Amino acid sequence: MHLRLTEEQKMVQETIRKFVEKELIPLENDVLRNEREGRPSLPPGKLEELQQKAKEAGFWGINTPAEYGGADLGQMMMALVTMEISKTFVPFKFGGSADNILYYANEEQKKKYLIPTINGEKKSCFAMTEPSAGSDTRNIKMTAVKDGNEWVLNGEKTFITGGNEADFVMVIAITDKEKHKATGREGVTCFIVDRDMGWKSEYIHTMGEWGPAGLVFDNVRVPEENILGEVHGGYKLGLEWIGFARWIIGARAVGAGERLLQMAIDYSKERETFGKPISERQAIQWQIADSAVEIEAARWLTLNAAFTLDIGEDNRHLASIAKLYGSNIANRVVDRVLQIHGGMGYTRELPIERWYRETRLWRIYDGTDEMQRLIISRNLLKGHVKLGQFI
């Protein structure tokens, strides 16, 4: 076992850290002001400008295969990069990437959707969740009915990340009602649907700055060649998309937690009560200590999930653990940090309250706490996973 980063990993980590400190953190006050005043977090073109700077520094398509012009750094490196990027709330992501399931596209679909997405010419989103179907996929109602060489889609999707900006959506719909009714898994298919085929999106207002969309499909006709993967094979694609997102939330929790904890440490040394810095108060010291321990535990849970994927093993159990623990410790850390800052932490002049709202969402999307506990316990009780198996 080797529990230290390689020199290459350290170099990439440090380069990303400097990029965040130089290019992203200085934008935070502007982002907070824009959001308070109801404007987009970043002005038009700013994200693309930042992505170009990252590309010039050698970071383009962090996890995109080399055959598509990406860096293909692997999942461990993806976790480390995400931890660094998550030390700021400035909405940034590296260019040159596409959803993992879009690589299941056939050659024609790759030319039309995958390559333009990697090149930044098109934007995509993935839609599975419905008003009555979140974790319980048996409740999916959206249908796709065959009509000649086309499929007619009807139904709604909700809480779709990127749905307001997407040029096309990868959407899950029922294509065999009997199979789906019997299993809740079979009988659903994934379709690639261009916006100009007729689906509409509507902004959903949330307690955080996340701006998901509700999508409406009203007799939207999709050609046969726009099926992604196999007919009735959509459930597997949906699980793969969600599974990747789960452990990434653990990485986000580590990055945000580290930044927040450092803010608490710095503030506790400056803030005085009754003639002493509050950093000398045991109540504050214990909150700092507990946060540090939890962040460190989340780091290794996340890295283990990423490493397991890198070596070609099934990481779904570890991804659920990383997601469950990471999302919860992020909520505990931000709560402590806000408490340490007192009234100042509650104001919108500091980013703490913003993170407070954002981290609460992490316990819900891409599988709630309850679903992760169900998955973890089921794997153990049914013998799918043995204790200590991933050492």
N, C-alpha and C positions, 0 to 999 in steps of 0.2 A: 504494500500500500504506500501511496505517496500523497500526503495531505497538504501539499503546497503547490502553488501555481508554477507552471513552467516559465522560463524567461520570456518566451513568446507571448504567453498569456498575460504576464505582468506588463509587457510592453504595450499590448493592445489596451489593457485596462487603464494604464496611465495615459495613453493618448486620448481615449474616450473621456477620461476624467477631466483632462485639460480642455477638451472641446466643450464639455458641459459648463465648466467654470468660465471660459472665455466667451462663448457664443450664446449660451442659453440662460444661465442664471442672471446675467445683466438685464434680461428682458422681463424678469418676473414682475417688477413694479408696473410695467406697461400692460402686461397680461392681466394683472389684478384690476387695474383701472379700466381696461377695455371691458372686462367681464362685469364690473360694477355698473358700467354705463350701457350695458346691453349690446355691445359690439363684439364681433368675433375676437377670440383671444389673440390671434395674430392677423395683421393686415394682409390683404391679398398679395400673393407672391412671396411673402416672407418665409413660409415653410420651404418653398422650392429653392429659395436663396440659401437657406441653411443646409438643405440636402445637398446642394451643389458644393458647398464648402466641405461638407463631410466626404463627398465623393472625391474631391481634390486631395483630401487627407488619406484616401485609400479605403474609405468605408462606404461601400455600395453593394447592396444585396448581401448583407451579413451572412445569411444562411441560404442564399440562392446558389444552386449548383454552378460550378465553373463553366459548364457548357452554355449557360445562359448569361455569362458575364459577371457572375457573382463571386463573392469572396469565399463562400462555402466554408466558414470557420467552424461549423459544428454547433451542437446544442450547448455544450459547456461554455463555449465562448459567447453564445447567444445569451446565456444566463448572466454571465459577467457583464456584458454590454448593457443588458436591461437593468441590472442593478445600478450601474453608473448613470444611465439616462434617467432613471426614476428618482434621482436625487433632486430633480427639479420638476415642477408641475407644468412647465412650458410644454405645450402639446407638440412634441417632435417625434418623428420616427424616421429611420433611415430609408432612403429610396432604394429602388432596385429589387423589390421583393414582391411576392404574391402569396395568397393563401395556400397553405400546404396541400389542400385537396385539389387545387387547380392543376397540379402536376399530373392528375389522373386524366386530363384532357387528351383526346386523340390529336393527331398531327394537325388537322385542319383547325380544331379548337385552340390548339396552342398558338397557331399563327394569328388567329383572330382575337384571342382573349389573354392567353398567358404572356406572350411576348410583349404586347402593348402595355399590360399591367406592370411587368417588370421594368419597362422603359419609362413608366410614369405617364403614358399617353391615355390610359384608362384607369378608372377606379372601380373596385369591386366591393361587394358585401356578401355576407352569408346569412340566410334567413331560415330558421327552424322554429323559433319560439312563436307561439300564437297567444291570443288573449286568454284562452282556456287550456293552453298546453305549454308548460315550461319544462320542468324536470320529467313530468309524466307524458311521454311521447304518444301514449295510447290515445290521448285526447286531441291529437292533430286532426283538424277538420278540412284543411285545404286539399282540394282535389285536382287531379289532372286526368281528363278524359280523352281517349284517343279518337281523333276524327280525321280519317284519311292518313296523310303523312304529317299531321300536326297533332299537338296535344293542347287542349283548352283548359287553362288554369283559372280556378276560382277560389277565393278565400282571402284571409288576412294574416299578416305576420306583425309582430310587435317587438319593441325594444331592440331594434336592429342597428347595431353600430355601423356607422358610415352609410346608412340607408338614404340619407338626404343628399349625399354627394355622389353616390355610386352611378356609374354608367351602365353596369349590369349587376345582376344578383344571382347567386347560386342558391336556389330555393328548393326546399323539401316539400313534396306533395304526395298525397295518396294516389297510387296508380292501380292498386288492387284492394278494394275495401274488405273483402273476405279475409285475405291474408293478414291485413293490418288489424282487423277486429280480433282475430284469433291470437295474434302474438304481440301486437303493439310495436313490433320491430320490422317485420317483413311487409312487403307491399307498398313501400314508399320509394320514390325516385328523386334524384337531384337534377334540376334543370338549370341551364344557363339562360337567363332571360334579360335581354337588352331593355333598357328603360323605354326606348322608342317602340317596343312591342306593346306598350300600353299600361304597364303598372305605374301606380302613383305612390308618392311618399308624403308623409306628414310629420312635422317635428313634434316630439314628445317632450314636454317640459318636466325636468326632474329637480330634485333637491341639490344635486351637484351640477358641475359644468358639463357633464356628459350629455350629449345631445342625440339620443337615439331616434329612430324613426318608426312609424307605423306604415306598413306597406299594404296596399290594396290591389288585388288582382280580380278584375271583372271581365270574364271571358277573354283573357289574354291568350292569344294563339302563339304557340311555340313550335318551331319545326322539329321534326324527329332528330335531326342531326345535332340539336342542342342539349341532348341528354348527356349529363356528365357521369362517366362510369357506365354501369349497367342498369337496365330497367329493373326496378325493385331493389336496387343495391344502394339506395340513398342513405339508409340508416347507418351503415358502416362508415360512409363518408362523413356523416354528421358527427358520429362519435370521434372520428379521427380529428376533425376540426376542433371540437370542444376539448379533447384530450390534450392537444398541444397548448391550448390557451390556459389550461389549469395550472401547470407548474410555472408558467410565465408570471402568473399573479404572485407566486411566492417570491420570484425575483424582484418584482415591483415593490413588494412589501419590505424587502431587505433594503433596497435603495432609499425609499421614502423614509423608512424607519431610521436609517443612519443619519440622514440629513436632519430629521426632526430631533433626534436625540442630541446631535451636536448643537443645535439651536438651544436646547434645554440646558446643556452643560455650560455653554457660553453665557446664557442669561443668568443662570444660578450663581455664577461668579461675580456678576455685576450688581445684581439686585440685593439690596441690604434690608434687613428687618431687625430692629432692636440692636443696632450696632454691629451686626455680623452679616456677611454674605449668606444667602439662603443655601448655598452649597455646603455650608457647615452644619446644616440641619439634617438630622437623621432621616426625617420624613422625605426630604428631597433626595438624599443619597440613595435610599432604598428604591425609590422610583427609577432613578438612573441605573442602578445596578440590575434591577429586574428587567428593564428595557434592553440593556446590553446583552444579557443572557438570552433573552428571547430572540433578538435579532440574529445572534450568532447561531442559535439552533435552527432558525428558519433558513439561514444561508446554507448550511450543510444539507438540510433536507432538500432544498432546491437543487443544489449542485449534484447531489446523488441522483435525483430524478433525471437531470440533464445528462449526466455521465452514463446512466443506464441506457438511455436512448442512443447515445453516441456509439455504444458497443453493440448495438443491435438487439438489445433485450426489451421486453415489454415493460414499460415504465408506468402503466396506468395506475397501479396501486400506489406507487411512490408519488405520482403526480397528484393524486387525491390527498395524500398526506401533506405534501408541500402546499397545496392550495388551501386546505383547511387550516393548517397551523399558521401559515404566512398571513392569510387574510385576517385571522383573529388577532395575531400579535400586532399587526399594523394598527388595528383599532385600539388596542390597549395602549400602545406606545403614543399615538397621537392624543389620546385622552389624557395621559399623564403629562405630556409636553404642554398641552393647553392648560392643565391645572397648575403646572409650575409657573407658567407665564401669567396666571391669574387673568384679570380683566383684559390685559393687552392681548392675550392669546385669543380672546373671543371677538376681537375687532377684525375688520376686513383690511386693516392696514398691514397685518402680518398674514402670511400664507397658511397659518396653522388651521384656522377655521375652514379654509377651503379644502385642505387635506382631510380634515375631520369629516366633511361631507363626502368626499371622494372615496375614502377608504371604506366607508360604510357599505358602499356598493359592492366591494370586492367579496363580501360574504354572501352575495346573492347571485351575481351573474356567473355564467359558465359552470353552474352547479352549486346549489346552496350548501351551507354548512350541513344541513340535514342529509342531503344527498351524498355528500362526501363521507359522512359517518356511516350511512347505509352501505356504501360501496366498500369501505375499509372493513367493516365488521363482517359483511357477507363474504368477502374474499377469505377472511380468516376462518370463519365458522364453517364454510364449505370446503376448506382445504385448498383453495386455489393458490394461496400464498402461505408460506410458513414463516413463523417469527424468526427474524435474523437472516432471512433468505438473501437479502441484498447487501451482504458484506463481502 
